Amino acid sequence: MATLKEFEEALREHGMNMALALLERLRERDRATRTVKPARRLTGQKMTPELARAILDLHASTGMTQQEIAFKVGVNQGRVNEVIKRGKWLSDDPLAPEAVARDKALARMRGDPKPRKPARPAAKSATKRDKGASAPRRSGCQGQLVFGDL
């Protein structure tokens, strides 16, 4: 199967100027009827639950594609897909994986040495960690010497 570029080159080689003119008119018509202009980018917005709900509303109430919705609200198509298919960004939970990733990226952009982790609710005591910290584990590493062994 030939590509459009190969087809156009073949038309040129055979001197089919009328077909080339027709092809150019079809391209112009396609450019005029596009809803999303190529190579035009907006500054990305911060994803919020409100923006995620707006994306879901647009998806449910219109026949717009994900790319068109993304262009309209100012995010990329991948974010729109995450909201529609996986329900991401719909909660205000600061510990949600997408919120943590966003905060880390923002911290890197600001040049912070390490982003602060949000406080996690206390779940279980750390007795298992304390037991393991008292004695070094040497099982499974027979080929490695420790400085005190010599």
Secondary structure by P-SEA (a helix, b strand, c coil): cccaaaaaaaaaaacaaaaaaaaaaaaaaaaaacccccccccccccccaaaaaaaaaaaacccccaaaaaaaacccaaaaaaaaccccccccccccaaaaaaaaaaaaaacccccccccccccccaaaaaaaaacccccccccccccccc
